[in-house]
Amino acid sequence: MPQDFVYQNSTQIIMFRKTSIIITLGPASDSPERLGQLIDAGVNVFRLNMSHAQHDWCRQVVHHIREIAKEKAKHVAVLFDLQGPSIRTGDLDKPFELKIGDRFEIRKRSEEPTIPFSTTVNYEGMMDDVKAGATLVVDNGTMLMKIEEKNENNLICEVLTAGKVGNRRHINLPGTRLNLPALTAKDHEDLAVAVECKSDFIAGSFVRDAAHVEELRSEMVKLGGKSQIISKVEDQEAIKNIDDIIVASDVIMIARGDLGIEVHVEELPIIQRQIVKRCHVLGRRVIVATHMLESMITNPTPTRAEVTDVSTAVYEEADAIMLSGETSVGEHPIRCVETLDRIAKRMERAGSIGNGKLAVLESDKQKVVHAALVLADAIPDSELVVFTRRGDMAVKAAMLRPEANIHAFASTPEVCRQLALARGIRANTIPFYDDPLHTIDHAVEYMKDNGMVEPGKALIVVSDTLRKQKMVDSILLIYA
């Protein structure tokens, strides 16, 4: 049975979770006091949803996160989630109450309404991309319509399910290939703010192929950014190109909100499991997101189905699980994080699916890391210590999902924050010296001083530190 990740000091024993927790910030969670409480509850990454966030708010909240995390000596990361090329309805004077059989018009912004229930759309190429008879899903699945009539400047739809349509509601077109750009004008503006704020991660929405990932990374680099790129898998086209997208990305997010609309709902658990497996095989981190504790937006406890859903993601060895509305606008943001924390810890103690064995070892560095992990797992109650300048060595160790705990040491807080999305890593910042043995000695003393290990504990040290201007990969067995 896997060991619990435990630190012990003179006053208490602290059990650590291997699965990271990402939460979305909003009015329910963005005050400095609440940020501190969320960090204490176990948040590893704060997500800023750029579909709603204002730039001044982003600057302010990132500043607060950095200051509070520093006070608490925690490496907490920031994720800017770009809106992407989403299709949305226009503004209305008041919401439409639609009945089954009503006709609903979607038109170009330059056109006047032709029927009473009419709205504009922000993507005018939609008229060219769709076909009559296609299904149109409004507001994340709350309403279904069928395109009855396709014209050059508008679409006439038949309402299939009754409901309300308000301002800027999201539109999905399952099975329709849309010729949307990878980045919109808004995305470019938001990307500049993300770089200005030195975001640790930037997520691209509605990524459909590797070229979209490369475009986002290229635009970020042009602005001087060093963030890691998260690709959100949200439609059928992304699934077709999934291996290429995984390889081009640093992290994959299975965004089950839009994805669950784009595919048949009974296929969603299978697709989730397949993507998680491919990420393990190809050596990329993976996040399971959306609707994990949806009922807790208003309720103080989750449904039993939600508990099982979270447990499944942890059992499949996802690197992270994510909350959206539960913490941005929900009534119980702290309880939501505490609930994820308890479920994840319990599931990790029960064991996991073993996807770490699927990883393909291609480079010599990967094989060195694998050898260190085999040694660590073979020595009872040992710990793995990884020294890394860019985070690569530590991420490779985490991808193999060892039973041994991983302590990563880097020379900058930026690298430590980017390790917040790697399963089972506890990152620490110490200076790196010219002599690697001096660095190792410092790290061991740091661990003992902070109650991370007891004297005499077996430590498997794997390092890619510099020695005489050359990178040296090494494995050492030492005792604290």
C-alpha positions in Angstrom: 0.0 0.0 0.0 1.4 3.5 -0.9 2.9 5.5 1.9 1.3 8.7 3.0 3.3 11.8 2.3 4.0 13.0 5.9 6.2 15.7 7.4 6.7 15.6 11.1 7.8 18.5 13.3 7.8 19.0 17.1 4.1 19.8 17.3 2.2 18.0 14.6 2.2 15.5 11.8 1.1 16.8 8.4 -0.1 14.5 5.7 0.4 15.7 2.2 -1.7 15.2 -0.8 -0.1 14.0 -4.1 -2.9 15.3 -6.3 -2.8 19.0 -6.9 -5.8 21.3 -6.4 -6.7 24.1 -8.8 -9.4 26.6 -7.9 -11.0 29.4 -9.9 -11.1 32.8 -8.3 -14.1 35.2 -8.3 -16.2 37.3 -6.0 -16.5 34.4 -3.5 -12.8 33.9 -3.1 -10.7 36.8 -4.2 -10.3 38.8 -0.9 -6.8 38.7 0.7 -8.3 37.0 3.8 -10.0 34.3 1.7 -6.9 33.7 -0.4 -5.0 33.0 2.8 -7.7 30.6 4.0 -7.7 28.8 0.6 -3.9 28.4 0.7 -4.1 27.0 4.2 -6.9 24.6 3.0 -4.5 23.2 0.4 -4.9 25.1 -2.9 -1.8 24.6 -5.2 -2.9 26.8 -8.2 -5.2 29.7 -8.5 -7.0 30.0 -11.9 -8.0 33.4 -13.3 -10.8 32.9 -15.9 -10.2 35.5 -18.6 -13.8 35.1 -19.9 -14.8 37.2 -17.0 -11.7 38.8 -15.4 -10.8 42.5 -15.7 -7.2 43.3 -16.2 -6.8 45.6 -13.2 -8.4 42.9 -11.0 -5.9 40.4 -12.4 -2.9 42.6 -11.5 -4.3 43.1 -8.0 -5.2 39.5 -7.2 -1.9 38.1 -8.5 0.0 40.6 -6.3 -2.1 39.5 -3.3 -1.5 35.8 -4.1 2.3 36.3 -4.4 2.5 38.3 -1.1 0.3 35.9 0.9 2.1 32.8 -0.4 5.4 34.3 0.4 4.3 35.0 4.0 3.1 31.4 4.3 6.3 30.0 2.7 4.2 28.2 0.1 4.9 27.8 -3.7 1.4 28.6 -5.1 1.1 29.0 -8.8 -1.1 31.3 -10.9 -2.9 30.2 -14.1 -4.4 32.6 -16.7 -7.1 30.8 -18.6 -7.7 32.5 -21.9 -11.3 32.7 -23.2 -10.4 31.4 -26.6 -12.5 31.6 -29.7 -15.8 30.8 -28.0 -19.1 31.5 -29.8 -21.5 33.7 -27.8 -24.8 35.4 -28.4 -25.2 39.1 -28.3 -26.7 41.5 -25.7 -30.4 41.6 -25.1 -32.6 44.2 -23.5 -34.1 41.4 -21.4 -33.8 37.6 -21.6 -36.0 35.6 -24.0 -38.3 33.0 -22.5 -38.5 30.3 -25.2 -41.0 27.5 -25.6 -40.6 24.3 -27.6 -41.4 25.0 -31.2 -40.5 28.7 -31.1 -38.2 30.1 -33.8 -35.0 31.8 -32.8 -32.8 33.9 -35.0 -29.0 34.2 -34.9 -27.8 37.0 -37.1 -24.7 39.0 -38.1 -24.2 42.2 -36.1 -24.9 44.3 -39.2 -28.3 42.9 -39.8 -31.7 43.8 -38.3 -34.0 41.2 -36.7 -36.4 39.4 -38.9 -38.4 37.7 -36.2 -39.2 38.6 -32.5 -36.7 36.2 -30.9 -33.4 37.4 -32.4 -29.9 38.0 -31.3 -26.5 38.6 -32.8 -23.4 36.3 -32.7 -19.8 37.2 -32.1 -18.5 34.8 -34.8 -20.0 35.7 -38.1 -18.2 32.9 -39.9 -20.7 30.6 -38.2 -23.1 31.2 -41.1 -20.6 29.6 -43.5 -19.5 26.7 -41.2 -22.9 25.2 -40.2 -25.4 23.2 -42.2 -29.2 23.1 -41.9 -30.3 20.3 -39.7 -27.3 20.6 -37.3 -27.9 20.7 -33.5 -27.1 23.9 -31.7 -26.5 23.8 -27.9 -27.0 27.0 -26.0 -25.7 28.0 -22.5 -23.6 24.8 -21.8 -26.5 22.5 -22.6 -29.4 24.2 -20.9 -31.2 24.6 -24.3 -31.2 22.6 -27.5 -32.1 24.0 -31.0 -32.1 22.7 -34.5 -30.9 24.9 -37.4 -34.0 25.0 -39.6 -32.8 27.5 -42.2 -29.4 28.7 -43.2 -28.9 32.0 -44.9 -26.0 34.3 -45.8 -26.6 36.7 -42.9 -28.6 34.7 -40.4 -29.8 31.3 -39.1 -33.3 30.4 -38.1 -33.5 27.8 -35.4 -36.3 25.7 -34.0 -36.3 25.5 -30.2 -36.3 21.8 -29.1 -36.2 22.4 -25.3 -37.8 25.3 -23.4 -35.6 27.7 -21.5 -34.2 31.2 -21.1 -31.6 32.9 -23.3 -29.8 35.9 -21.8 -26.8 38.0 -22.7 -23.6 36.5 -24.2 -24.7 32.9 -23.8 -22.3 30.3 -25.0 -23.1 28.3 -28.2 -21.8 24.8 -29.0 -22.1 23.0 -32.4 -21.3 19.3 -31.8 -19.7 17.6 -34.7 -19.4 20.9 -36.8 -15.9 21.9 -37.8 -15.5 25.6 -37.1 -12.9 27.8 -38.8 -12.2 29.8 -35.7 -8.8 31.4 -35.0 -6.5 30.0 -32.4 -6.3 33.3 -30.6 -8.8 36.2 -30.7 -8.1 39.9 -30.3 -9.2 39.6 -26.7 -6.9 36.6 -26.1 -3.9 38.7 -27.4 -4.8 41.5 -24.9 -5.3 39.0 -22.0 -2.0 37.2 -22.9 -0.1 40.4 -22.6 -1.5 40.9 -19.0 -0.6 37.3 -18.2 3.0 37.9 -19.3 3.1 41.2 -17.4 1.9 39.3 -14.2 4.5 36.6 -14.8 1.8 33.9 -14.8 3.2 30.4 -14.1 0.7 28.8 -16.5 -1.4 30.0 -19.5 -4.2 27.9 -20.8 -5.4 28.0 -24.4 -9.1 27.3 -24.8 -10.7 25.2 -27.6 -7.3 24.0 -28.8 -7.9 21.9 -31.9 -4.5 20.9 -33.1 -0.8 21.2 -32.3 -0.5 24.4 -34.5 -2.8 26.2 -32.1 -0.5 25.3 -29.2 2.6 26.4 -31.0 0.9 29.7 -32.0 0.0 30.4 -28.3 3.5 29.6 -27.2 5.1 31.7 -29.9 3.0 34.7 -29.1 3.8 34.4 -25.4 7.5 34.1 -26.1 7.4 37.3 -28.3 6.0 39.1 -25.3 8.8 37.8 -23.1 6.8 35.2 -21.2 8.1 32.0 -19.7 4.8 30.4 -18.7 4.1 26.8 -19.3 1.3 26.1 -21.7 -1.9 24.2 -20.8 -4.1 22.9 -23.7 -7.8 22.6 -22.9 -9.4 19.6 -24.7 -13.0 20.7 -25.4 -14.2 19.3 -28.7 -14.2 16.4 -31.1 -11.5 17.8 -33.4 -9.1 18.0 -30.4 -9.8 14.4 -29.6 -8.8 13.4 -33.2 -5.5 15.3 -32.8 -4.9 14.4 -29.2 -1.4 12.9 -29.4 -0.1 15.9 -31.3 -1.7 18.3 -28.9 -0.3 16.4 -25.9 3.3 16.4 -27.3 3.1 20.2 -28.1 1.8 21.1 -24.6 3.3 21.2 -21.1 0.0 20.2 -19.5 -3.4 19.0 -20.8 -6.7 20.0 -19.2 -9.7 17.7 -19.8 -12.3 20.5 -19.8 -15.4 18.3 -19.4 -18.0 21.2 -19.6 -17.7 21.9 -23.3 -16.3 18.4 -24.0 -19.4 16.8 -22.5 -21.6 18.8 -24.9 -19.5 18.1 -27.9 -19.5 14.3 -27.4 -22.2 11.8 -26.5 -22.4 12.0 -22.7 -21.9 8.2 -22.2 -18.6 8.5 -24.1 -17.2 11.2 -21.7 -15.8 8.8 -19.0 -14.1 6.7 -21.7 -12.6 9.7 -23.4 -11.3 11.0 -20.0 -9.6 7.7 -19.2 -8.1 7.5 -22.7 -6.7 11.0 -22.5 -5.2 10.5 -19.0 -3.5 7.3 -20.3 -2.1 9.0 -23.4 -0.7 11.8 -21.2 1.1 9.2 -19.1 2.5 7.4 -22.1 3.7 10.6 -23.7 5.0 12.2 -20.5 2.8 15.2 -20.0 0.9 16.3 -17.0 -3.0 16.2 -17.0 -5.8 18.0 -15.2 -9.4 16.8 -14.8 -11.7 19.8 -14.7 -15.3 21.0 -14.5 -18.4 20.0 -12.5 -16.4 18.1 -9.9 -18.4 19.5 -7.0 -21.0 21.4 -8.8 -23.7 20.9 -6.2 -21.5 22.6 -3.6 -22.1 25.9 -5.4 -25.1 26.1 -3.1 -24.9 23.0 -0.9 -22.5 22.5 2.0 -21.9 18.8 1.1 -21.2 17.1 -2.2 -23.4 14.4 -3.8 -22.2 10.8 -3.6 -21.8 10.8 -7.4 -19.4 13.8 -7.1 -17.3 12.1 -4.5 -17.0 9.1 -6.8 -16.1 11.3 -9.7 -13.3 13.0 -7.8 -12.1 9.7 -6.6 -12.0 8.3 -10.1 -9.7 11.2 -11.3 -7.4 10.6 -8.4 -7.4 6.8 -8.9 -6.5 7.4 -12.6 -3.5 9.4 -11.3 -4.4 12.8 -12.7 -1.8 15.4 -11.7 -4.5 17.9 -10.7 -8.3 18.3 -10.2 -10.0 21.6 -10.6 -12.9 23.6 -9.3 -14.7 26.4 -11.3 -18.0 28.0 -10.1 -17.7 26.1 -6.8 -15.1 28.5 -5.7 -15.5 31.6 -7.9 -19.2 32.3 -7.1 -20.2 29.4 -4.8 -21.3 29.7 -1.2 -18.7 27.3 0.3 -15.3 27.8 -1.4 -13.3 26.7 1.7 -15.4 23.6 2.3 -15.1 22.7 -1.4 -11.2 22.7 -1.2 -11.3 20.8 2.1 -13.6 18.2 0.5 -11.3 17.7 -2.4 -8.4 17.4 0.0 -10.1 14.7 2.1 -11.2 12.7 -0.9 -7.8 12.8 -2.7 -5.9 11.9 0.5 -8.2 8.9 1.2 -8.1 7.7 -2.4 -4.3 8.0 -2.6 -4.0 5.8 0.5 -6.2 3.2 -1.2 -3.9 2.8 -4.3 -4.2 3.8 -7.9 -4.6 2.4 -11.4 -0.8 2.3 -12.1 -0.7 4.5 -15.2 2.9 5.5 -14.3 4.0 2.1 -15.7 2.8 3.2 -19.1 5.4 6.0 -19.6 7.7 5.5 -22.5 11.4 5.9 -21.6 13.1 7.5 -24.6 15.9 9.7 -23.4 18.9 8.8 -21.2 17.7 11.3 -18.6 14.3 9.5 -18.4 16.1 6.2 -17.8 18.3 7.7 -15.1 15.2 9.0 -13.3 13.5 5.6 -13.7 16.5 3.9 -12.2 16.4 6.2 -9.2 12.7 5.5 -8.7 13.2 1.8 -8.8 15.9 2.1 -6.2 13.7 4.4 -4.0 10.7 2.0 -4.2 13.0 -1.0 -3.4 14.3 0.6 -0.1 11.5 0.6 2.5 10.5 4.0 3.8 13.0 5.9 1.6 12.4 9.3 0.1 13.3 10.6 -3.4 15.2 13.9 -3.6 15.5 15.6 -7.0 17.6 18.6 -7.9 16.5 20.5 -11.0 17.3 23.8 -12.6 14.3 24.0 -15.0 11.9 21.5 -13.4 12.3 18.8 -16.1 14.0 16.2 -14.0 11.3 16.5 -11.2 8.4 16.4 -13.7 9.9 13.2 -15.3 10.1 11.7 -11.8 6.5 12.6 -11.0 5.3 11.1 -14.3 6.5 7.7 -13.3 4.2 7.8 -10.2 6.6 6.3 -7.6 5.4 5.1 -4.3 8.3 7.0 -2.7 7.7 10.7 -1.9 9.4 13.3 -4.1 11.2 16.3 -2.6 12.3 18.6 -5.5 14.9 21.4 -5.0 15.3 24.3 -7.4 17.2 27.5 -7.2 14.3 29.8 -8.1 10.7 30.1 -6.8 9.5 30.3 -10.5 10.5 26.7 -11.1 9.0 25.6 -7.8 5.7 27.2 -8.7 5.6 25.4 -12.0 6.1 22.1 -10.2 2.8 22.8 -8.4 1.1 20.9 -11.3 3.2 17.8 -10.9 1.7 14.9 -8.9 3.3 14.1 -5.6 6.1 16.8 -5.6 6.9 19.1 -2.7 9.1 21.8 -4.1 11.7 23.8 -2.2 14.0 26.7 -3.1 17.6 26.6 -2.0 20.7 28.1 -3.6 22.7 25.9 -6.0 26.5 25.9 -5.4 29.3 25.1 -7.8 30.0 21.9 -5.9 26.9 19.6 -6.2 27.8 17.8 -3.0 27.6 21.1 -1.1 24.1 21.7 -2.6 23.0 18.2 -1.5 24.3 18.7 2.0 22.5 22.0 2.3 19.2 20.3 1.1 19.5 17.5 3.6 20.0 19.9 6.4 17.1 22.0 5.1 14.9 18.9 5.2 15.9 18.0 8.7 15.5 21.5 10.0 12.0 21.7 8.6 10.8 18.4 9.9 10.6 16.8 6.4 12.8 13.8 7.3 14.2 12.3 10.4 17.9 11.6 11.0 19.0 8.3 9.4 16.2 8.3 6.7 17.3 6.8 3.4 17.4 9.4 0.6 17.7 8.6 -3.1 19.2 11.7 -4.7 18.9 12.3 -8.4 20.5 15.4 -9.9 21.2 17.2 -13.2 23.3 19.9 -11.6 26.3 21.5 -13.1 29.8 20.2 -12.4 32.8 22.0 -14.1 30.5 23.6 -16.6 29.0 20.3 -17.7 25.5 18.8 -16.9 25.9 15.7 -14.8 23.1 13.2 -14.2 23.7 11.2 -11.1 22.1 8.9 -8.5 23.2 8.7 -4.9 22.0 6.8 -1.8 22.7 8.8 1.3 21.2 8.9 4.8 19.9 12.0 6.5 
